[in-house]
Amino acid sequence: MIFKRKNAPEVGDLVLTTVKKILPHSVFVDLDEYEGIEGMIHISEISPGRIRTVRDYVKEGKKIVCKIINAREKTHLDLSLRRVPVTLKIKKTNEIKQETKAEKTIEKLCETIKKNINDYKENFESIIEEYGSLTSYFQEVYQNNELIKKVNDKKLADLILEMIKEKIKPQKVTIHGILKLMCFGEEGIDVIKSVFVDIGSDNIKLAYLGSPRYKISVTSGDYKEAENILKEKTEIILRKIKEKGGIGEFSRDG
């Protein structure tokens, strides 16, 4: 990747890496999104179960998505391959594809004004530090055109804004969870209905799946915001049902 992240990755983050060295009991990788940061994957973190040969799972030069499990130093991290679910691996891979596409778009626009993209490396890395990614920045500019002024070349900024208006659409993400709610007695159904009061809104949907299961869906323009809303609302529901003598539990579904 052309632009590197300035903020150091944290424990729990997913990172795209490139395998550079394979030893009998460990794998060393470079973090593609960061400058000068490497990670180590112990054989026990490559795959569940017994591993006979590490090379059955990774090859030099292969790109793999890993999870940071320990940060002994800012430039040397302990990573895990086996702790990355397929769904999150796909999500991270798609995010990287979007970033790569954004970089290539900027590169082409730089060529249009006869500039080298590396001339703007510091500028765009600062933008990534502030907004998390180029994709997120483009989305913010779509909502507020004034933010394009953060690009310190007016000709390039005008071209990027034109591209954003033409191609970028507001992003929406929807996450789901399953609530199992039970309240015994003749008024049990009414009690369960009462805990849903004031929970539903334009971005929160509730659906009855058959006793005792209910589906709760949250839609937002940001994945973390959706997660926070889902967590907040389910905690309210579970607290209310408990206060009214019922029982409940929550699990993620997609």
Backbone bond lengths (Angstrom), bond angles and torsions (degrees), N, CA, C in turn:
res aa  C-N    CA-C-N  psi(-1)  N-CA   C-N-CA  omega(-1)  CA-C   N-CA-C  phi
1 M - - - 1.459 - - 1.531 109.53 -
2 I 1.349 115.86 144.11 1.465 120.40 -176.90 1.515 111.24 -72.99
3 F 1.326 116.46 -48.32 1.454 121.16 -177.65 1.528 109.74 -94.82
4 K 1.327 116.12 135.05 1.457 121.73 -179.13 1.531 110.28 -109.45
5 R 1.318 115.01 150.00 1.464 120.27 178.17 1.521 110.12 -78.06
6 K 1.330 116.19 137.55 1.457 120.76 179.08 1.523 111.68 -87.39
7 N 1.331 116.27 -35.27 1.468 119.79 179.03 1.522 109.80 -70.22
8 A 1.333 116.94 133.22 1.464 120.44 179.39 1.522 110.05 -68.71
9 P 1.332 118.64 142.42 1.469 120.40 177.50 1.522 110.68 -67.32
10 E 1.326 116.16 156.59 1.453 121.59 -177.77 1.521 110.92 -116.60
11 V 1.332 115.03 161.77 1.465 120.49 176.58 1.527 109.09 -58.18
12 G 1.314 116.02 131.51 1.460 121.16 -178.32 1.516 113.37 101.39
13 D 1.339 117.38 -18.50 1.463 120.72 179.74 1.531 110.98 -69.91
14 L 1.327 115.50 149.37 1.465 121.22 170.75 1.520 107.89 -95.94
15 V 1.321 116.77 137.31 1.463 121.23 -177.05 1.524 110.32 -135.08
16 L 1.330 115.69 145.71 1.461 120.88 173.37 1.524 107.70 -87.67
17 T 1.314 116.83 130.72 1.465 120.69 -176.54 1.527 110.62 -130.38
18 T 1.327 114.90 161.38 1.463 121.96 174.18 1.519 108.56 -121.17
19 V 1.319 116.34 124.49 1.466 121.40 -178.98 1.527 109.56 -67.94
20 K 1.353 116.09 126.97 1.469 118.54 -179.88 1.525 113.39 -117.96
21 K 1.328 118.05 -23.37 1.466 119.96 -178.35 1.521 110.12 -152.41
22 I 1.319 116.76 133.21 1.463 121.84 -179.75 1.530 109.54 -119.56
23 L 1.327 115.68 124.02 1.459 122.58 176.07 1.525 108.47 -112.82
24 P 1.321 118.85 168.93 1.471 120.26 -177.92 1.524 114.65 -56.15
25 H 1.358 117.48 -32.80 1.463 119.49 -175.96 1.528 113.79 -125.72
26 S 1.306 117.17 13.72 1.461 119.58 179.88 1.521 110.86 -161.42
27 V 1.327 114.30 160.49 1.462 121.76 178.56 1.525 108.02 -130.25
28 F 1.322 117.00 132.89 1.454 121.46 177.79 1.526 109.45 -106.94
29 V 1.330 114.79 135.68 1.462 120.54 -175.64 1.528 110.64 -134.46
30 D 1.338 115.94 156.73 1.463 122.53 170.47 1.518 108.11 -100.28
31 L 1.329 116.97 141.28 1.457 121.46 176.62 1.530 108.79 -86.17
32 D 1.327 116.84 114.14 1.462 122.09 -172.23 1.524 113.54 -61.96
33 E 1.326 117.05 -31.25 1.466 120.24 -173.94 1.522 113.47 -87.70
34 Y 1.339 116.75 -4.04 1.460 120.88 -175.12 1.520 110.70 -128.00
35 E 1.312 115.77 150.62 1.456 121.35 -179.54 1.521 110.22 -90.29
36 G 1.342 116.88 121.86 1.454 121.31 172.90 1.510 116.04 70.94
37 I 1.322 118.07 23.13 1.468 120.89 177.90 1.526 109.11 -113.23
38 E 1.323 115.76 130.17 1.453 120.18 178.89 1.529 109.84 -122.83
39 G 1.302 115.71 163.27 1.449 120.96 -179.86 1.514 111.24 -137.19
40 M 1.323 114.82 161.05 1.464 120.74 179.12 1.527 109.19 -125.97
41 I 1.337 115.71 133.02 1.459 121.81 177.03 1.520 107.54 -111.00
42 H 1.326 116.76 114.94 1.469 119.90 176.79 1.522 108.85 -72.19
43 I 1.297 117.03 152.08 1.463 121.49 -177.67 1.530 112.17 -54.85
44 S 1.336 116.57 -31.91 1.475 120.55 -179.79 1.522 112.12 -70.32
45 E 1.354 117.53 -15.63 1.461 121.70 -178.68 1.526 112.60 -105.00
46 I 1.319 116.36 10.05 1.466 119.74 -179.90 1.525 111.50 -85.75
47 S 1.331 115.84 -45.92 1.463 119.76 -178.42 1.528 108.93 -158.75
48 P 1.346 118.11 149.38 1.466 120.14 176.26 1.527 110.43 -63.22
49 G 1.315 115.61 150.16 1.462 119.46 177.55 1.514 112.15 84.34
50 R 1.310 115.01 -177.18 1.456 120.89 -176.96 1.524 111.31 -78.67
51 I 1.330 115.49 136.78 1.467 121.70 179.34 1.521 108.66 -113.37
52 R 1.302 115.87 123.03 1.469 119.95 178.95 1.525 111.03 -82.41
53 T 1.324 115.67 -47.47 1.457 120.64 -178.16 1.518 109.69 -134.62
54 V 1.332 116.33 122.32 1.457 121.29 -178.86 1.528 111.26 -58.82
55 R 1.332 116.04 -35.18 1.461 120.46 -177.06 1.530 113.37 -68.29
56 D 1.316 116.93 -8.60 1.464 119.26 173.74 1.527 110.61 -72.12
57 Y 1.344 116.45 -16.42 1.464 121.15 -174.13 1.526 113.22 -114.43
58 V 1.331 117.20 -30.10 1.464 120.22 -178.78 1.527 110.70 -137.65
59 K 1.310 115.42 154.42 1.460 122.15 177.37 1.528 108.71 -132.72
60 E 1.342 116.81 151.67 1.454 119.82 175.09 1.527 110.15 -58.63
61 G 1.313 115.51 135.71 1.458 121.06 179.59 1.517 114.22 88.12
62 K 1.335 116.91 -10.61 1.474 119.96 -179.28 1.519 110.29 -75.24
63 K 1.322 116.53 141.69 1.462 121.50 177.01 1.526 109.15 -96.12
64 I 1.334 116.02 128.54 1.460 121.19 -178.36 1.533 109.93 -135.64
65 V 1.330 115.78 148.09 1.464 121.72 176.75 1.524 108.60 -93.39
66 C 1.317 115.95 125.89 1.463 121.50 -177.90 1.526 110.86 -125.50
67 K 1.323 114.76 164.41 1.460 121.54 176.12 1.527 108.93 -111.88
68 I 1.325 116.43 135.57 1.459 120.48 178.13 1.528 108.75 -78.69
69 I 1.330 116.75 122.39 1.470 120.46 -178.47 1.521 112.51 -112.63
70 N 1.315 117.70 -12.94 1.465 120.83 177.44 1.519 109.02 -160.53
71 A 1.326 116.19 140.82 1.462 121.33 179.00 1.521 108.50 -125.97
72 R 1.317 115.30 82.42 1.468 120.24 179.92 1.515 110.86 -67.34
73 E 1.336 115.22 -37.56 1.458 123.07 174.60 1.513 107.72 -139.09
74 K 1.334 116.67 158.71 1.460 120.40 -178.21 1.523 112.86 -64.70
75 T 1.344 115.67 -26.75 1.463 118.52 -176.90 1.520 113.05 -105.25
76 H 1.336 117.85 -0.65 1.464 121.65 179.57 1.531 108.76 -135.38
77 L 1.326 116.06 112.05 1.463 120.91 -172.88 1.520 111.60 -119.90
78 D 1.330 115.51 150.99 1.460 121.31 171.95 1.522 107.44 -94.51
79 L 1.318 115.82 129.32 1.463 121.01 -175.36 1.523 111.60 -121.48
80 S 1.330 114.71 163.06 1.457 121.07 175.24 1.522 109.32 -131.74
81 L 1.305 115.70 135.55 1.464 121.94 174.19 1.523 110.21 -95.50
82 R 1.318 116.20 -37.52 1.471 120.50 -174.54 1.534 112.77 -73.09
83 R 1.330 117.97 -18.51 1.472 120.52 -177.58 1.525 113.02 -90.03
84 V 1.314 117.15 11.09 1.469 120.82 179.15 1.524 108.99 -102.93
85 P 1.340 118.22 106.31 1.474 120.30 178.02 1.525 110.84 -62.48
86 V 1.313 116.04 154.58 1.465 121.11 -178.49 1.523 111.25 -57.48
87 T 1.338 117.19 -40.65 1.470 120.44 -178.04 1.529 111.33 -62.05
88 L 1.338 116.82 -42.25 1.464 119.90 180.00 1.523 111.46 -73.56
89 K 1.320 116.47 -32.01 1.464 120.19 175.86 1.524 109.86 -62.37
90 I 1.324 116.48 -44.41 1.464 121.38 179.24 1.522 110.00 -64.07
91 K 1.336 116.11 -42.97 1.469 120.80 -179.46 1.526 110.65 -61.23
92 K 1.340 116.81 -46.37 1.462 120.87 -179.79 1.524 110.54 -64.97
93 T 1.321 117.24 -42.28 1.467 121.34 179.49 1.520 110.96 -61.07
94 N 1.333 116.67 -40.63 1.462 120.85 178.48 1.531 111.34 -66.22
95 E 1.333 116.04 -37.93 1.463 120.15 177.68 1.529 110.66 -62.75
96 I 1.341 116.03 -42.32 1.453 120.30 179.12 1.529 110.71 -64.86
97 K 1.330 116.67 -39.54 1.465 120.63 178.02 1.526 110.60 -61.43
98 Q 1.333 116.18 -40.48 1.460 120.48 178.76 1.521 111.31 -65.22
99 E 1.340 116.38 -40.70 1.465 120.55 178.95 1.523 111.43 -66.34
100 T 1.331 115.57 -41.72 1.460 119.82 178.50 1.525 110.37 -62.98
101 K 1.316 115.98 -40.60 1.467 121.13 177.99 1.525 110.56 -63.54
102 A 1.339 116.16 -40.48 1.464 120.72 179.13 1.527 110.53 -64.45
103 E 1.335 116.30 -42.24 1.467 120.16 178.44 1.523 111.31 -62.30
104 K 1.324 116.76 -43.35 1.465 120.36 -179.62 1.523 111.04 -65.14
105 T 1.334 116.26 -35.24 1.461 120.23 177.56 1.524 110.18 -63.95
106 I 1.341 116.14 -45.73 1.465 120.38 178.94 1.531 110.31 -62.90
107 E 1.328 115.42 -39.56 1.470 119.98 -179.90 1.527 110.74 -60.95
108 K 1.328 116.96 -42.67 1.465 121.03 179.55 1.531 111.07 -66.31
109 L 1.327 116.03 -38.52 1.463 120.05 179.58 1.531 110.67 -68.45
110 C 1.327 115.68 -34.06 1.466 120.02 175.67 1.524 110.53 -63.65
111 E 1.311 116.30 -39.76 1.469 120.93 178.56 1.523 110.58 -63.80
112 T 1.341 114.92 -33.89 1.467 119.63 179.74 1.525 111.18 -61.76
113 I 1.335 116.24 -37.49 1.472 119.53 179.88 1.531 111.39 -98.79
114 K 1.359 114.18 14.45 1.469 121.45 176.58 1.536 112.57 58.52
115 K 1.330 114.46 46.86 1.462 121.61 176.95 1.526 109.02 -124.38
116 N 1.326 115.81 158.97 1.468 121.73 175.49 1.516 109.23 -95.60
117 I 1.323 116.66 133.75 1.461 120.50 -177.50 1.525 111.95 -58.41
118 N 1.334 117.02 -29.39 1.462 120.16 179.91 1.521 112.53 -65.71
119 D 1.346 117.13 -20.22 1.464 120.41 176.51 1.527 111.51 -65.76
120 Y 1.356 116.09 -19.78 1.466 120.99 -176.68 1.531 112.07 -111.71
121 K 1.330 115.40 12.28 1.461 120.44 -175.09 1.535 111.74 -57.06
122 E 1.315 116.57 -49.83 1.470 120.36 -179.12 1.519 111.56 -63.04
123 N 1.322 116.66 -40.36 1.459 122.19 179.40 1.534 111.52 -59.83
124 F 1.333 115.84 -50.56 1.463 119.09 -176.20 1.536 112.31 -74.88
125 E 1.317 117.14 -29.12 1.470 118.88 176.12 1.528 110.52 -67.39
126 S 1.331 116.47 -33.59 1.470 119.85 175.56 1.528 110.67 -67.80
127 I 1.329 116.44 -37.52 1.471 121.02 177.20 1.530 110.28 -64.49
128 I 1.339 116.23 -43.00 1.461 120.43 178.71 1.524 110.45 -63.36
129 E 1.334 116.64 -38.61 1.461 120.62 178.39 1.523 111.01 -61.75
130 E 1.325 116.58 -37.15 1.465 121.18 -177.60 1.527 112.59 -79.51
131 Y 1.337 117.16 -39.40 1.465 120.25 -172.81 1.532 114.19 -107.33
132 G 1.319 117.05 -6.88 1.460 119.97 177.23 1.511 113.99 94.32
133 S 1.321 116.71 -31.24 1.468 121.02 179.92 1.527 108.99 -169.21
134 L 1.318 115.81 161.49 1.465 120.02 175.22 1.523 110.41 -64.90
135 T 1.333 115.51 -38.88 1.465 120.45 -179.83 1.528 110.95 -59.41
136 S 1.344 115.58 -44.10 1.470 119.92 178.59 1.525 110.70 -64.70
137 Y 1.333 115.90 -39.54 1.469 119.95 179.09 1.524 110.52 -63.31
138 F 1.329 117.14 -44.16 1.463 120.22 178.67 1.533 110.80 -59.77
139 Q 1.328 116.24 -39.60 1.462 120.14 178.41 1.528 111.00 -64.04
140 E 1.334 116.44 -40.12 1.467 120.76 179.19 1.527 110.67 -66.51
141 V 1.329 116.09 -40.10 1.467 120.16 178.27 1.524 110.52 -64.55
142 Y 1.327 116.31 -36.45 1.464 120.77 177.27 1.536 110.32 -57.92
143 Q 1.342 115.24 -39.13 1.464 120.46 -179.89 1.530 112.02 -79.44
144 N 1.334 115.82 -32.55 1.470 120.27 -177.08 1.530 108.68 -139.71
145 N 1.318 116.17 96.91 1.471 121.38 -175.31 1.530 113.33 -59.38
146 E 1.325 118.16 -24.15 1.461 121.35 -178.56 1.527 112.16 -62.31
147 L 1.320 116.50 -24.04 1.468 120.40 -177.78 1.522 112.72 -68.88
148 I 1.332 117.28 -13.60 1.465 119.99 178.96 1.527 110.41 -65.85
149 K 1.314 117.10 -16.57 1.465 121.40 179.63 1.526 112.05 -66.88
150 K 1.322 116.68 -12.00 1.463 120.05 176.59 1.529 111.47 -70.04
151 V 1.331 116.33 -18.66 1.466 120.77 171.88 1.523 106.48 -80.27
152 N 1.330 117.33 119.85 1.466 119.93 -167.89 1.537 115.67 -85.02
153 D 1.308 117.24 15.37 1.464 121.96 173.75 1.521 107.30 -126.64
154 K 1.339 117.07 115.46 1.466 120.34 -173.14 1.527 113.03 -62.35
155 K 1.331 116.69 -39.50 1.466 119.13 179.68 1.525 110.72 -62.20
156 L 1.331 115.56 -45.24 1.462 119.58 179.61 1.520 110.21 -67.86
157 A 1.330 116.49 -40.63 1.469 121.06 -179.97 1.532 110.56 -60.15
158 D 1.328 116.54 -42.71 1.473 120.59 -179.63 1.530 110.79 -63.14
159 L 1.330 116.55 -39.75 1.463 120.38 179.72 1.529 110.91 -68.06
160 I 1.332 116.29 -40.66 1.468 120.05 179.30 1.523 110.18 -65.45
161 L 1.326 116.97 -42.34 1.464 120.62 179.03 1.522 110.86 -62.48
162 E 1.315 116.69 -41.15 1.464 120.75 177.75 1.526 110.62 -61.35
163 M 1.344 116.39 -42.46 1.466 121.31 178.18 1.528 110.95 -63.77
164 I 1.333 116.49 -42.40 1.465 120.69 -179.19 1.527 110.74 -62.37
165 K 1.313 116.54 -45.38 1.468 120.33 -179.66 1.523 111.84 -62.84
166 E 1.331 115.05 -31.23 1.468 120.02 -176.70 1.526 112.64 -83.25
167 K 1.346 116.81 -38.18 1.461 119.50 -168.84 1.533 116.21 -114.42
168 I 1.318 117.06 -28.55 1.473 119.12 -173.81 1.518 110.52 -81.97
169 K 1.316 114.65 135.73 1.455 121.91 175.04 1.530 108.53 -121.79
170 P 1.345 116.94 149.62 1.471 119.07 179.38 1.520 110.47 -58.58
171 Q 1.326 116.67 134.09 1.459 121.08 179.57 1.527 110.69 -88.54
172 K 1.299 114.46 144.31 1.453 120.43 174.54 1.525 108.71 -133.94
173 V 1.313 116.27 139.08 1.455 120.62 176.49 1.528 107.71 -126.96
174 T 1.319 116.10 137.89 1.463 121.42 178.70 1.516 109.09 -122.05
175 I 1.327 116.07 128.00 1.459 121.45 176.70 1.528 108.85 -119.97
176 H 1.319 115.13 156.81 1.459 120.40 -173.50 1.535 111.14 -130.15
177 G 1.300 114.23 161.17 1.451 120.52 173.05 1.518 109.26 -153.80
178 I 1.322 115.08 162.14 1.462 120.37 -179.65 1.523 109.64 -116.53
179 L 1.322 115.23 126.95 1.458 122.29 175.74 1.525 108.81 -104.29
180 K 1.317 115.92 132.48 1.463 121.25 172.06 1.515 107.39 -112.02
181 L 1.332 115.91 111.40 1.461 121.53 -174.72 1.518 110.60 -121.86
182 M 1.316 116.09 133.18 1.468 121.46 178.20 1.514 109.96 -137.62
183 C 1.318 115.21 133.96 1.456 121.16 175.76 1.525 107.04 -141.79
184 F 1.287 117.25 117.24 1.458 122.39 -172.03 1.530 111.39 -85.43
185 G 1.301 115.43 153.32 1.460 120.64 179.91 1.514 110.42 113.24
186 E 1.325 116.77 169.92 1.455 122.10 -175.90 1.521 112.97 -64.39
187 E 1.312 117.27 -28.50 1.460 120.59 -177.24 1.527 112.00 -99.30
188 G 1.331 115.91 16.99 1.453 120.18 -175.90 1.519 114.08 -56.38
189 I 1.348 116.67 -45.18 1.459 120.75 -178.95 1.518 110.95 -63.90
190 D 1.318 116.74 -42.66 1.467 120.24 179.36 1.522 111.30 -64.04
191 V 1.323 116.33 -36.76 1.467 120.40 178.43 1.520 109.85 -63.89
192 I 1.331 116.16 -45.34 1.470 120.32 179.72 1.524 110.66 -62.62
193 K 1.329 117.00 -41.27 1.461 120.13 177.91 1.523 111.30 -61.94
194 S 1.317 115.93 -35.66 1.463 119.77 -176.87 1.522 112.76 -68.44
195 V 1.330 117.32 -28.09 1.471 118.41 -178.77 1.527 111.10 -74.62
196 F 1.338 116.60 -14.54 1.456 119.97 178.94 1.525 112.79 -88.87
197 V 1.327 117.07 -4.79 1.460 120.94 -178.94 1.533 109.77 -60.87
198 D 1.317 115.73 132.71 1.477 123.61 178.49 1.529 113.46 69.73
199 I 1.341 117.96 7.09 1.464 119.96 178.01 1.525 110.65 -88.09
200 G 1.320 116.42 -41.61 1.450 120.17 -178.26 1.524 112.86 -69.15
201 S 1.327 117.53 144.97 1.466 123.07 177.02 1.527 107.34 -158.76
202 D 1.333 116.02 -173.44 1.465 119.36 -178.03 1.520 112.43 -61.06
203 N 1.339 117.05 -31.80 1.473 119.51 -177.26 1.522 113.08 -104.52
204 I 1.340 117.27 4.51 1.467 121.35 178.93 1.524 108.99 -126.57
205 K 1.312 116.46 124.21 1.456 121.24 -179.60 1.527 109.78 -121.23
206 L 1.320 115.63 141.55 1.456 122.24 177.23 1.527 108.86 -120.47
207 A 1.334 116.27 137.27 1.467 120.38 -179.53 1.522 109.61 -137.34
208 Y 1.334 115.33 136.26 1.467 121.41 178.78 1.525 109.02 -83.95
209 L 1.320 117.09 123.84 1.466 121.67 -177.70 1.522 112.57 -104.58
210 G 1.299 117.01 -0.86 1.466 120.77 -174.05 1.514 109.05 110.82
211 S 1.331 115.32 130.95 1.468 120.52 -174.02 1.523 112.03 -51.48
212 P 1.343 117.08 133.41 1.485 128.84 3.38 1.528 112.04 -103.77
213 R 1.354 118.62 28.43 1.465 121.83 -169.74 1.534 112.10 -101.42
214 Y 1.347 113.48 135.79 1.451 121.67 177.35 1.530 107.98 -133.60
215 K 1.317 116.41 139.31 1.456 120.83 179.04 1.528 109.85 -101.07
216 I 1.327 116.19 130.31 1.457 121.24 176.56 1.522 107.93 -116.09
217 S 1.325 116.49 129.40 1.468 122.38 -177.92 1.523 109.25 -123.51
218 V 1.331 115.77 138.29 1.465 121.52 178.80 1.522 108.62 -125.62
219 T 1.328 116.28 128.83 1.459 122.09 177.71 1.521 109.55 -114.69
220 S 1.339 115.70 133.32 1.460 120.40 -179.17 1.519 109.19 -152.60
221 G 1.320 115.71 165.82 1.448 120.37 175.91 1.510 112.82 -82.32
222 D 1.333 116.99 -4.07 1.461 121.78 -177.85 1.518 109.65 -138.29
223 Y 1.336 116.62 131.94 1.463 121.08 -176.15 1.524 111.79 -62.64
224 K 1.338 116.83 -45.64 1.466 119.79 -178.74 1.518 111.61 -64.66
225 E 1.344 116.00 -37.84 1.458 119.75 177.94 1.530 110.16 -63.83
226 A 1.340 116.63 -41.32 1.462 120.88 177.87 1.532 110.52 -61.75
227 E 1.328 116.45 -42.43 1.469 121.21 177.98 1.527 110.57 -60.63
228 N 1.322 116.57 -44.00 1.468 120.51 -178.64 1.526 111.70 -65.17
229 I 1.343 115.93 -40.59 1.471 119.79 178.96 1.522 110.19 -65.42
230 L 1.334 116.48 -44.41 1.461 121.08 179.95 1.525 110.54 -60.28
231 K 1.317 116.13 -43.94 1.471 121.20 179.83 1.527 110.68 -63.36
232 E 1.332 115.87 -45.73 1.466 120.67 -178.43 1.530 111.61 -62.27
233 K 1.333 116.39 -47.11 1.464 119.97 -175.24 1.528 111.99 -70.67
234 T 1.325 117.32 -39.25 1.470 118.86 179.67 1.522 110.92 -67.89
235 E 1.322 117.27 -35.40 1.466 120.06 177.15 1.527 110.89 -64.14
236 I 1.343 116.36 -38.49 1.468 120.55 177.30 1.521 110.44 -63.88
237 I 1.328 116.41 -45.46 1.470 120.96 -179.00 1.523 110.91 -62.71
238 L 1.320 117.01 -46.07 1.468 120.62 -178.80 1.527 111.47 -65.68
239 R 1.321 115.98 -36.35 1.470 118.79 177.80 1.531 110.67 -67.09
240 K 1.324 117.00 -42.17 1.463 121.13 -179.28 1.531 111.85 -64.15
241 I 1.341 115.81 -43.53 1.468 118.36 -177.92 1.517 110.78 -66.36
242 K 1.332 116.85 -34.09 1.459 120.90 178.09 1.533 110.86 -68.87
243 E 1.338 115.29 -40.34 1.468 119.93 179.14 1.524 111.62 -62.87
244 K 1.334 116.47 -28.38 1.459 120.81 -178.05 1.531 112.40 -95.20
245 G 1.343 116.00 12.67 1.455 120.39 175.00 1.517 115.45 88.06
246 G 1.297 117.32 7.38 1.455 120.58 178.83 1.527 111.97 -98.60
247 I 1.322 115.13 -175.81 1.462 120.17 177.77 1.524 108.44 -133.06
248 G 1.313 116.12 152.39 1.457 119.69 -179.37 1.510 112.33 -157.78
249 E 1.312 115.25 158.82 1.460 121.12 175.50 1.523 108.66 -148.15
250 F 1.333 115.31 157.84 1.455 121.13 -176.83 1.514 110.39 -129.40
251 S 1.335 116.77 142.18 1.455 121.46 175.28 1.532 108.40 -143.16
252 R 1.350 116.07 148.24 1.445 120.24 179.27 1.530 110.00 -76.73
253 D 1.324 114.65 146.63 1.469 120.91 177.40 1.511 106.39 -139.21
254 G 1.361 114.85 97.25 1.459 117.72 -175.91 1.493 110.56 76.55
